[in-house]
Amino acid sequence: MDAKAIRFYETGGPEVLRWETVAVGEPGPGEVRVRHAAVGLNFADTYFRTGLYPSPLPAGMGVEASGVVEAAGPDVAEFAPGDRVTYTGSPLGAYSTVRVLPAAHLIALPDAIDFETAAGMTMRGLTAAYLMRRIHNYREGDTILLHAAAGGVGLIVTQWAKLLGLNVIGTVSTEAKAEIARAHGCDHVIRYRDENVATRVRELTDGKGVPVVLDSIGATTFHSSLDSLARRGLLVCFGTASGPIPPIDAMQLAIKGSVFVTRPALADYIADPAERAELAGELFDHVAAGRISVEINQRYALADAVRAHTDLEAGISVGSSVLTV
């Protein structure tokens, strides 16, 4: 059968993305064929397109989508045709109408969560889940610093943090984004273009700094993040939107208060199927109950991936974005 997909044959800007007709075969052992209803748009997609994350070419694009299982290959016992599913972290190729992929990547999707919400939150939500439930043993009343507080991950993290009784200092680029961050629970918002982040964090914490900084920006925020930490604090560098984090001088970690730095990847927190199911279950429960809201603020037709990537890199997106099929 034929399907439509976004593919790229060389690395570069958004213009290298091509909308093509592709052949989709029957699923083999351990595989399923999924008809997509919505596709997740993530900043990490641009890393593959530019070559920051190397991939054999030509290649498909995207690692996250939701939809319905059309067919299951041999040795697939946990999913059957008609099942609602979502996934993230799959091999490249999610920017497509239909695809075949290993069943091991799929997560059963509850009826209470629609396909667009699933595509807009599976990667972001599971990232928020491990940041809130695995990366650190938070204590009620702790204050954390969260960069990109109005982003897709940031809005989910903020809401989850409030459920845990945490205080959140968020950084944003504009006043419009500051209003959105506050509306989702940020206690204090720093406009990083107008204020010194580390200085403001010290002011808000009586000079102590914060026990945890959650930083998805990377190159441009790394040093201010370090300077915002309390003694023996933890800097979690979970993204590199502005470029890779600089080399780490171990002695500086001691000088700044015996602080810690980690560079986690979602893949290592959902590699175990049982742990992935547990994290997904917590996420889905919060969303289905309305304790965490996931707002899809940008929608693009799948064929319009070039414009979607252009907007993504321009930093104009707020919250989650999806490609509609």
N, C-alpha and C positions, 0 to 999 in steps of 0.2 A: 504494500500500500504506500501511497505518497503522502507526505506531510510537508508543512512549511517550517523553515527554521532560519535563525540568524547564524551565519558562519563567518569566520575571518581567515584569510590566507596569508596575511602578514601583520606584524605588530605595528601599532601606531595610534593615531587619534580615532575619534568616533567614526570617521569616514571609512575606515577599513571594514566595518561591519556590513555584511551583505545578506539580503533577504532572498532565500533560495527554496526551491523544491527539492526535497530529499526523500530517499526511499527508506521505509521502515519495515523491517522484517518481523518474523515471529520470535517471541522470546525463547531463549535457550534455557538450559538447566540453571535454576536459581534466579531466573530473570522474569520480569513482568513487562507488559506494554501498558503505558499509562497515557490516557488522553487528558491533556492539561486543561484546566479551567482558568488558571492565573499563574503568572510567573513572578518570582521575587526579583527585584532590582536592588543590587547591593553594590556598595563602593568597591568591594573586593573584585567585582566583575571587571572593573577598569584595570586592575593589576594584571589580569590575564591578557587583556587586549593590548596593553602597552608592553608586555613582556617582562614586567617586574616579577610576575610569577610565570616562569617558563612553561610552555606547553608545546608538544609536537603540532606542527601545522600541516594542512589546514585543520581547524578545530571548530567545534560548536562553542556556544557561550552560555554561561550561567550554570548555577549549581542548586537552585532552589525553585520549587514549584509545587502546586497542588492540583489534584484532579481525581479521576476515577480509573481504576484498574480495568483495562479492556480484555487482557489475556494474561494467563500465568503459565510459565514454562514448567517443565518437569522439576520435581524436588522443591516446589514452592508450596508449603503447607499453610503458612500464616496469612496469605492474602488470596482472594478469589475475585473473578470478574464482578464488577459492581461495587467493590469496596471503595470508600472515600479515603484518600491518602494525602499526605504531604511529605516533603523531604527537604533536606539541605545537606550540603557536603558531598553531593553525588559527583560522578565524572562530569566534565563539561558537556553541555547539550540541553540544558533546561529551557533555553530560549527556543522553544519549538511547540508545535501544536500537539504532536504525538511523539513518544520516544520509547525505546527499550532500555531498561537499566536494571542493575541487580536489585532484587527484592530486599536485600539486607539494608538498603538505604531508606526504605519506606517507614513512615510512622502512621499508624491508624488515626484518622481524623474524626473526632466526635461530631455528631450531627449538629450540635449547638454552635459550631464554628464554621462560618461560610468560607468558601474557597479563597476569596480575595484577602480576607483577614489572615488565613493560614499562610498564603504566599507572602504576605507583608510582614509576618512575624516569626516564621519558623526559625530562620537563622538569627534574627535579632532577639527573639524571645528566648531561645536556648542560650544565646550569649549572655543575656541578662540573667538567666537562671543560674549559670555556673558562676557568674560574677557575684551574685547575691547568696548562693547556697553552697559554693564549693571553694572559692578562692581565698576566703578569710572567715574567721569566726567572729562575726560582728556582735557587738553588745548593744542592747537598747540604749539609746541616748548618744551613741557614737555620731560624729560628724564626718562625712566623706566629701571629697572634692570630685566632681564629675564634669569632665570636659564634653563639649558637644551635647549639652543637656537637652537641646531641642531636636536632636537627631532621632532616628528610629530606635536605636538601642537606648539612647539617653532617656527618652520619654518612658520606656518600659522600666528601666532601672530605677528611675525616680519614683515611680508608683510602687514598685516592689520594695524599695528602701523604706518608704513611708509605712508599708505594712509591717516592716521589721522594727519600726520605732526609731529609725535613723534620721538625722538632720542632713540635708543635702545642700551643698554649695555648688551651683552649676555655672559653667561658663558658656557664653554664647557670643555671636558676632554682632547682632543687631537688637534694637529694642523690641521689634516685632517678635523675634525669637525669645527674648527675655519674657515677654508676656505669656507665651506658650509654655515655657518652662515653669513659670510660677503657677499657671493654671493646672499643671500636672503634679504639683507638690514641692517644687524647689523652694527651700526656705530663704535662700539668698542667691542672687544672680549677679555674676560679674561679667560685664561687657569687656572682653579681653582686649579689644582695640583701643579702649579708652582708659583702662585701669591696669595697674600692675597686679597680676593675679596673686603671686606669692605674698606681696605686701598686704593685699586685701584679705587673704586667707588668714594671715597672722592677726589682723585686726579683729576678724570675726571669731577667732578662737582664743582670744586673750594671750596671744603670742605663742601658743603651744603648737600650732599646726594641726594637721589631720592625721589620723592613723592610717587612712587608705586614700589613695588617689587613683581614679579610674580614667585612663587616658587612651583615647582612640585616635588622637591626632598625630602623635609621633614627633617628628623633627622639631617643629616650632614650639612645642609645649613641654618638651622633656625637661629642660632645666628649671622652668617655673614649677613643674610638678614636683621635682626633687626638693626644691626650696620650700614647698608647701607642706612637706611631711613633718609630723611630730617625731620625736626620738623613737627609733626602732619601728618607724612606719613602713608601709608597703606601697610601692608604686607598681600599678598593674598596667603595663603597656599592651593593650589588646588590639591596637590598630595603628595604622601609619598613613592616615589620610593626607598628611602634609609631607610625607617622605619617611624613610627609615629612621629609627632612633639613632642618635650618635653613639660612637663607641663609649663603653662604660669604664670609667677610671675607678677601680676598686677602692683606692684610698679615699676618693671623694665620698664614697658611701659611708665610710667611717667618720670622716670629718663632719658630714651633715647629720650625724646622730645614729650611726650604726643602722642605716636604713636598708631596706631590701628592694630589689627590682625583679620583676618577673615579666616574661613576654609569652603569655599563654596563647594557645590556638584552640578554637572550639572543637576541632576534630579530636583532640586528646581528652575532651570531657564528655564526648558522646560516642567514643569508640566502643565502649562496653554497652551492649544492647540493653541490659538491665538498668544501667545508670541513665542512658538516654531516655528510656521509657519513664523512669522516675522523674527526671527533670521535665520532660514533655508533659507528664501528668500534672505536675504542679502548675506549669504554665497554663495549660488548657483549663484547669480548674479555676484559676484566678480570672482568666478572660471570660469563660462561660458564666461565671458568677458576677461579672461586672466589677470586680475589685481592681482589675487592670484593663484599661481601654487601649485598643490599638486602632489608631486613626490612619486610614489610607488617604494621604493628602495629595498624592500625585498619581495619575493613571495615564498610561501610554498604550497605544495599540502595539502589539508585539512587532509589527512591521516597522514601527517608528522608533526602533532601538537607538538609532543614531542621535535623535533629539533627546532621548532619555539619558544617554551617556553624557551628552553635552551639558544638560541641565545639572546632572549629578556632579560633574567636575567643577561646575561654576559655583557650587555651594548654595544654590537657591532652594534646594529641597528642604522640606520640614517634615519630620516624622517619617513614615514609611511610604514607599513607592512600589507600584506593581505594574507589570505589563499584562494587558488583558488579551485573552485569546478568543 
